[in-house]
């Protein structure tokens, strides 16, 4: 008799430890539900994981184009990851002993993403306590690039001072950009001439058309659309596939507001984006830890053999999953009763076909490279943007990370490139190499070299860095597919998508919240049927892990205790010092002290 799970009945069973699944598990646990989270892999994260160099090569060797009858060398990398990869090829093989013998010193993301400094992911990290398990570095800038370096790199200014310091912009461009940004800032407050078009959206105008109408040239349009608002779709809609959504003016204003709120949050000259230390795979693990703190039971190396459905033959009733069969050890099977189930595309694939449920497959093309120097002389961490270099005129993104983020040793850089793949012609095997390698070749020397040629090739430091062209020590391309549910799914089984091509975590956070509200509908859902789902109303929903929820609960408790215990001065206000006995109390005291300070304002004039 092997290991058995006790108890054998849970309110929610979460299959997988991807980011969305882990956020849902943490929220459900915090809400007081009994949660079991299982994953057949040896690590957290699924397709959101960060891998060592040898693990990445093994995963690529196991991708669909290279599979054969021989079992993969790393069978426990995870079904969700292996089944999502296809078309994997190592284009530049590692020949340096430093890479071959020390593959553990690299932490390579399968799906790199960034955090807005004031975005929804930060709110979840603080509200769930997951921030205790993660650390971050600021990106040092965003740069527009061009394949072949026909046009010099164009920095994307994020503050008024950077706009006026930018030597690549003419005086006319600077005035036009400042006038436009001022108009956006006024519209955020319901003022100015842009309000009707942007905030009220009375004309339902596309943002690229609005920018052109206001006199912004093509460079300024790309700077805002791709460098600030992080849009995949090219400015020329006629050359861009329909799977990429067009940016409306109202949506653009919301994104611009988030961008402005994030700029300078962690320093006067700090940019809007953060990247996790040790890779993005740390975030799913952090939320798993928070779920465990709230009482969730979590098991790695636990395979799910089957979902068991009821025999309800009612015509109008959706099939209901009553239990799942798990296997912790070889031959040691156990049936777990499940009130509700959350899982990813890999687990639910065969049930999709069985019950004739509709899904949409989305593909992201990716490339991972290790360089011997920085592609940006003055930036260790940077986001590089190649407008209209991807399939059908979409954007190619490149994220450079240095040893400061603990993803590689000193003297090396990790460069991630990716773009939307969509479906059809652009999703064939080899598409990742076709669209991403030209961008990589415009940044670094990608010729395969032997060990002696790499020696003394440079480490990215020194006075001659301007003349040194980085050399790619390793490069691999692959495609990553995930499926999204397009119809109502099974009665108590809920679908979680994998990582998308988005630059930030905003979409993943939104999907995690939507999944949780479908699992456990909020009170207002009874009165407003459309409060959750694709046709959701504008009614604001409160998510349990958001920082504001935990903060308001703490404030209510603190205010109640303060009114009872603290003496009042002659003016009626509370007086007296706060006794601090722990780190958490110190943090809370600091937050309370900061509340009396006036809010900082981002300069937009």
Buried (B, 14 or more C-beta within 10 A) or exposed (E): EEEEBEEEEBBBBBBBBBBBBBBBBBBBBBBEBBBBBBBBBEBBBBBBBBBBBBBBBBBBBBBBBBEEEEEBEBBBBBBBBBBBBBBBBBBBEBBBEBBEEEBEBBBBBBBBBBBBBBBBBBBBBBBBBBBBBBEBBBBBBBBBBBBEEEEEBBBBBBBBEBBEEBEBBEEEBBEBBBEBBBBBBBBBEEEBEBBEBBBEBEEEBBBBBBBBEBEBBEBBBBBBBBBBBBBBBBBEBEEBBEBBEBBBBBBBBBBBBBBBBBBBBBEEEBBBBBBBBBBBBBBBBBBBBBBBBBEBBBBBBBBBEBBBBEEEEEEEEBBBBBBBBBBBEEEEBBBBBBBBBBBBBBBBBEBBEEBEBEBEEBBBBBBBBBBBBBBBEEBBBBBBBBBBBBBBBBBBBBBBBBBBBBBBBEBBBBBBBBBBBBEEEBBBBEBBBBBBBBBBBBBBBBEEBEEEEBEEBBBBEEEEBEEBEBBBBBBBBBBBBBBBBEEEBBBBBBBBBBBBBBBBBBBBBEBBBBBBBBBBBBEBBEEEEEBBEEEBEEEEBEBBBBBEBBBEEBBEEBEEEEEEEBEEEEEEEEEEEEEEEEEEEEEBBEBBEEEEEEEEEBEBE
